[in-house]
Amino acid sequence: MAWNWAGTDIGKTHHHTVVLNNDGEVVLSRKVINDEPELLNLISEVLELGEDVVWSVDVADGMASLLISLLLNHEQTIVYLPGLAVNRASAGYRGLGKTDAKDARVIADQSRMRRDLHVLTPEGELTAELRVMTDRRADLVKVRKTNRLHVQVLSIFPALEHALELTNTGPLVLLSGYQTPAALRRLGRRRLTTWLRNRRTRSAEELATAAVDAAERQHTRLPGEAAIARVVRDLALELLGLHEKIHELDKLIEARFREHELAPVISSMPGIGPLLGAEFLAATGGDLSRFPSADRLAAFSGVAPVPRNSGNVNGNLHRPRRYHRGLQRVFYRSAMISIRTCPESRAFYDRKRAEKKTHKHAVLALARRRVNVLFAMIRDRKRYQSAPSDAAAA
C-alpha cells in the first residue's frame, strides 16, 4: 500500500508541511498560515496526493490545536514527535542550516521510519477542561514562589523567618499586618491572637506565640527595616491572593473531576484525591487503549527504569529520558501519600527499604507497582479493595 507521510513544523503564525512518499521522496513542501481556511486547503491538497496519510507534528497543543482538531475532524492519523527528538534527529540529515522546511522533512521522515510515536486522539470536553485547569493551577503554583519573601524577612527579622512556614496561609496573614520585632512586641501575644482569629487564621494562638517569642529574641533594628517591611507586606498580600485563586481553582477541578465516569474508580485508589485524579485524566483522558499493557503506561509515566547496558556492563538501570512528567508526579506523589495512609503500601515500602533501597527508589518501586493496580482497576471498572493478600500489590 502506498502511504504518504506529512510532517509539519509548527509555528505561531505559520506552519510548514512536507509530504514524503514511501521512498522518502518529497512530493509536497508548503508554508501555510495558521488559519482555518488555509489549513483546510492544505489538508485537501495533501489528501489529493493519496488518501492514506500519516500526519506528524512536533507540538501537540497550543499553537497546533487548530490543525490537530481539523485533522481529527477529517479522521486523519496524527503522531507526535517531540521537538527535542526533531533537533537530535536533524543532525543526521544533510545540511548544517536550520529551516522550517528541513525540520518538517525530518518530522515526516522520522514518522515514516518509526513505529513508536504517540498517536494523538480526540480529547473529550471534560478532560480538555481538566487539562486546562490543572495546567493553570501548575502555573499559579510556579508563580507562588516564596524565595523572595524568605530573603526579605531574613534581612530584617531572622528569628521570625526561622519560626514561620511561609508557604502556609497563617504566616502570610501575619506578615500582611506585622513585619518587625518592635511591632509584634508592642501588640503582644493576646492581641495578636485576637487579630489573627478575626481573620480566620488556623492555630492563631500557636502562631501568635511563635511570632512574639521570635520578637523577644531580637531587639536590634536592622538597616532598611521600614522599606523592607513594606515589601514584605506587599509580597505577603500577593501570595495570599494567589493562595485564594488556587483554592477556588481546586474547588472547580474537584467538581469537574467528580463528573467523570472514572472518578469513583480512580479516587478509590489510596493516595489519589480529586487533584491528582484530575491530573491523571488530563494526561491520559481516561483512555488507556493506547497503552497495550501496564508496562507501557509505567514507561510513559517515567516510573519504570530502562536498561543502559554496554559491553560487559549488564543490569544497569536508569530513569527513562522521555516520559510524561505530569504522570510521574501523579504516581510518585500518590505513592508518598499512600505510605502514610495505606497499610499495604507501607508494608511494600518497608520491604523495599529493608532490601537496602534508598527512600526515593523505594517510592518509585511502589509507584511502579501501583501503576499495575490502577491499570487493572480502570480496565475492569472496579474500585480498589484492600485485602491482606494484596499487601504485595499495593
C-alpha positions in Angstrom: 0.0 0.0 0.0 1.3 3.5 -0.9 1.4 5.8 2.0 2.3 9.4 2.3 3.9 11.0 5.4 3.1 14.6 6.1 5.4 16.2 8.6 4.5 19.7 10.0 6.9 22.1 11.7 4.5 24.1 14.0 4.8 27.8 14.4 2.7 30.6 15.9 1.6 32.3 12.7 2.7 29.8 10.1 3.3 26.1 9.8 5.5 24.3 7.2 4.4 21.0 5.9 6.5 18.5 3.9 4.9 15.3 2.4 7.1 12.3 1.6 6.1 9.1 -0.2 7.0 5.6 0.8 10.5 6.0 -0.7 11.2 9.2 1.3 10.9 11.5 -1.8 9.4 15.0 -1.3 6.1 15.2 -3.1 4.9 18.5 -1.5 6.6 21.3 0.6 4.4 24.2 1.6 4.2 27.0 4.1 0.7 27.7 5.4 -0.9 30.3 7.6 -2.2 29.1 11.0 -5.8 29.9 9.9 -8.7 27.6 9.3 -9.4 28.2 5.6 -5.7 27.9 4.8 -5.3 24.8 6.8 -8.4 23.2 5.2 -6.9 23.9 1.8 -3.6 22.3 2.9 -5.5 19.1 4.1 -7.4 18.9 0.8 -4.2 19.3 -1.2 -2.4 16.6 0.8 -5.3 14.2 0.5 -5.4 14.7 -3.3 -1.9 13.1 -3.3 -3.4 10.0 -1.7 -6.0 9.2 1.0 -3.6 7.1 3.1 -1.7 9.7 5.0 0.1 9.8 8.4 0.4 13.3 9.7 3.1 14.2 12.3 3.6 17.3 14.4 6.3 18.5 16.8 3.8 20.3 19.0 0.7 18.6 20.4 -1.2 21.6 21.9 -1.4 25.3 22.0 -0.5 26.8 18.6 -1.0 23.3 17.0 -4.5 22.9 18.4 -6.4 24.2 15.4 -4.5 22.0 12.9 -4.9 18.9 15.1 -8.6 19.5 15.6 -9.1 19.9 11.8 -7.2 16.7 11.1 -9.1 14.7 13.7 -12.4 16.0 12.3 -11.2 14.6 8.9 -10.4 11.3 10.7 -6.7 11.5 9.9 -4.0 9.7 11.8 -1.7 12.1 13.7 1.5 11.2 15.6 3.6 13.3 17.8 7.3 13.7 17.6 8.7 16.0 20.4 10.8 19.0 19.4 13.8 17.6 21.2 13.7 14.5 19.2 13.5 16.5 16.0 16.5 18.6 16.9 18.6 15.4 17.7 17.5 13.7 14.5 18.3 16.7 12.4 22.0 16.2 13.0 21.8 13.0 10.9 20.4 14.8 7.8 22.3 16.6 5.1 22.9 20.3 5.6 24.1 22.3 8.6 21.5 25.0 8.5 18.1 25.0 10.2 15.0 25.9 8.3 11.3 25.2 8.8 11.3 23.1 5.6 14.2 21.0 6.8 12.5 20.4 10.2 9.2 19.5 8.5 11.1 17.0 6.3 12.8 15.5 9.4 9.5 15.1 11.2 7.9 13.4 8.1 10.8 11.1 7.6 11.0 10.1 11.3 7.3 9.2 11.3 7.9 7.2 8.1 10.6 5.1 9.8 9.4 4.9 13.4 6.6 2.9 14.8 6.9 4.0 18.5 5.4 7.5 18.2 2.5 8.6 20.3 -0.8 8.7 18.3 -3.0 11.7 19.1 -6.6 11.0 19.7 -9.7 13.2 20.1 -10.0 14.9 23.5 -13.3 14.9 25.4 -14.7 18.2 26.6 -14.4 17.2 30.2 -10.8 16.0 30.0 -9.9 19.1 28.0 -11.3 21.3 30.8 -9.4 19.3 33.4 -6.2 19.7 31.4 -6.7 23.5 31.1 -7.5 23.9 34.8 -4.7 21.7 36.1 -2.2 23.5 33.8 -3.4 26.8 35.1 -3.0 25.6 38.7 0.5 24.5 37.9 1.3 28.0 36.5 -0.1 29.6 39.7 2.0 27.3 41.9 5.1 28.2 40.0 4.3 31.9 40.4 3.8 31.4 44.1 7.5 31.3 44.8 8.3 32.3 48.4 12.0 32.6 48.0 12.0 36.4 47.7 9.7 36.6 50.8 12.1 34.4 52.7 15.1 36.6 51.7 13.3 39.9 52.7 12.1 38.6 56.1 15.5 37.1 56.8 17.2 40.5 56.1 15.3 42.3 58.9 13.9 39.6 61.2 15.8 36.2 61.0 14.2 34.7 64.1 10.7 35.1 62.6 11.9 33.6 59.3 13.1 30.6 61.2 9.9 30.3 63.2 7.3 30.5 60.4 6.5 28.3 57.4 5.9 30.9 54.8 4.2 28.6 52.4 1.2 28.4 54.7 -1.6 30.9 54.8 -1.4 31.8 58.5 2.1 33.2 58.5 1.2 35.2 55.3 -1.7 36.7 57.1 0.5 37.7 60.0 3.1 39.3 57.7 0.4 41.2 55.9 -0.1 43.1 59.1 3.1 42.9 61.1 6.6 42.5 59.9 9.1 43.9 62.5 10.1 42.7 66.0 9.1 46.0 67.6 5.6 46.0 66.1 5.0 42.5 67.4 6.3 43.3 70.9 4.0 46.3 71.1 1.0 44.3 70.1 1.7 41.4 72.4 0.6 37.7 72.3 -3.0 38.2 73.4 -3.9 41.0 71.0 -2.1 39.3 68.1 -4.1 36.1 68.8 -7.3 38.0 68.6 -6.2 39.8 65.4 -5.4 36.5 63.7 -8.7 34.9 64.9 -10.7 37.8 63.4 -9.1 36.9 60.1 -10.0 33.2 60.5 -6.4 32.0 60.8 -5.9 28.5 61.9 -3.9 27.8 65.1 -4.0 31.5 65.8 -2.7 31.2 69.4 0.3 28.9 68.4 1.2 31.2 65.6 1.0 34.3 67.8 3.1 32.7 70.4 5.8 31.7 67.9 5.9 35.2 66.4 6.0 37.1 69.7 8.7 34.7 71.1 10.8 35.5 68.0 10.3 39.2 68.5 11.5 38.9 72.1 14.8 37.4 70.8 15.6 40.4 68.6 15.8 44.0 69.8 18.2 45.3 67.1 16.7 47.4 64.3 18.5 46.4 61.0 19.2 48.9 58.2 16.3 49.5 55.8 13.8 47.9 58.1 10.9 50.2 57.2 11.3 49.9 53.4 11.8 46.1 53.6 8.8 45.8 55.9 6.6 47.4 53.2 8.0 45.0 50.6 7.3 42.0 53.0 3.7 43.2 53.4 3.2 43.6 49.7 4.7 40.2 48.9 2.5 38.5 51.7 -0.6 40.1 50.2 0.3 38.9 46.7 0.9 35.4 47.9 -2.4 35.4 49.8 -4.2 36.4 46.6 -2.5 33.5 44.7 -3.5 31.1 47.6 -7.1 32.2 47.2 -7.0 31.7 43.4 -5.5 28.3 43.8 -8.1 27.4 46.4 -11.0 28.5 44.1 -9.5 26.6 41.2 -9.1 23.5 43.3 -12.8 23.5 44.0 -13.6 23.8 40.3 -11.2 21.0 39.5 -12.7 18.7 42.1 -16.3 19.4 40.9 -15.4 18.7 37.3 -13.4 15.6 38.2 -16.4 14.1 40.1 -18.4 14.3 36.9 -16.1 11.9 35.1 -17.3 8.3 34.8 -13.9 7.0 36.1 -13.8 9.3 39.1 -15.1 6.8 41.6 -12.7 4.2 40.4 -9.6 6.4 40.3 -10.3 8.2 43.6 -10.8 4.8 45.4 -7.0 4.2 44.9 -5.2 5.1 48.2 -3.3 8.3 47.8 -5.2 9.7 44.8 -7.6 12.5 45.6 -9.5 14.8 43.2 -6.5 16.9 42.2 -4.1 14.0 41.4 -7.1 12.2 39.8 -7.8 15.2 37.6 -4.1 15.4 36.6 -4.2 11.7 35.6 -7.3 12.2 33.5 -5.8 15.4 31.9 -2.7 13.4 30.9 -4.5 10.2 29.7 -8.1 11.3 29.0 -9.0 8.2 31.0 -8.5 6.2 27.8 -5.9 3.5 28.3 -6.5 1.9 24.9 -3.2 3.4 23.6 -1.4 1.6 26.3 -1.4 -2.1 25.4 -0.2 -3.0 28.9 0.6 -1.6 32.4 4.2 -1.8 31.4 3.7 0.7 28.6 1.8 3.1 30.9 4.6 2.8 33.5 7.2 3.6 30.9 5.2 6.6 29.6 4.9 7.8 33.3 8.6 7.5 33.9 8.3 5.1 36.9 9.7 2.1 35.0 13.6 2.0 34.9 15.2 1.3 31.5 18.4 -0.7 30.9 21.5 1.1 29.8 23.9 -1.8 29.2 27.1 -1.7 27.2 29.9 -4.2 26.7 30.4 -6.2 29.9 28.1 -3.9 31.9 24.7 -5.5 32.5 21.8 -4.8 34.8 22.5 -1.0 34.7 19.1 0.6 35.1 18.3 4.3 34.8 15.3 6.6 34.8 14.0 7.0 31.2 14.8 10.2 29.4 11.5 10.5 27.7 8.4 10.3 29.9 5.3 12.3 30.9 6.4 14.4 33.9 2.8 15.1 34.9 2.0 11.4 35.1 5.2 10.8 37.0 4.2 13.4 39.5 0.8 11.7 39.9 2.2 8.3 40.7 5.1 9.5 42.8 3.1 11.9 45.0 0.2 9.4 45.4 2.7 6.7 46.4 4.2 9.1 49.0 0.7 9.8 50.4 -0.3 6.1 50.4 2.7 5.2 52.5 1.1 7.2 55.3 -2.5 6.2 54.7 -2.5 2.6 53.3 -1.1 -0.3 55.3 -0.4 -2.4 52.2 1.6 0.4 50.6 3.5 1.0 53.9 4.4 -2.7 54.0 5.7 -2.7 50.5 7.7 0.4 51.1 9.2 -1.0 54.3 10.1 -4.2 52.5 12.0 -2.3 49.8 13.8 -0.2 52.4 14.8 -3.5 54.1 16.3 -4.5 50.8 18.7 -1.5 51.2 16.9 0.6 48.6 17.0 4.4 49.1 13.8 6.3 50.0 13.5 7.6 46.5 13.9 4.2 44.9 11.6 2.5 47.3 8.9 5.1 46.5 9.5 4.7 42.8 9.2 0.9 43.2 5.9 1.4 45.0 4.7 3.8 42.3 5.5 1.3 39.6 3.5 -1.4 41.4 0.6 1.0 41.8 0.5 1.5 38.0 -0.4 -2.2 37.7 -3.2 -1.9 40.2 -4.7 1.3 38.7 -4.4 -0.1 35.2 -6.4 -3.2 36.2 -8.9 -1.1 38.1 -9.7 1.1 35.1 -9.7 -1.8 32.7 -12.2 -3.8 34.8 -14.1 -0.6 36.1 -13.6 -1.8 39.6 -12.8 0.2 42.7 -9.8 -0.5 44.9 -10.4 -3.2 47.5 -8.0 -3.7 50.4 -7.2 -7.3 51.4 -4.4 -9.0 53.4 -3.4 -10.9 50.3 -2.9 -7.6 48.4 0.0 -6.5 50.6 2.5 -7.3 47.9 0.5 -5.5 45.2 -0.3 -2.2 46.9 
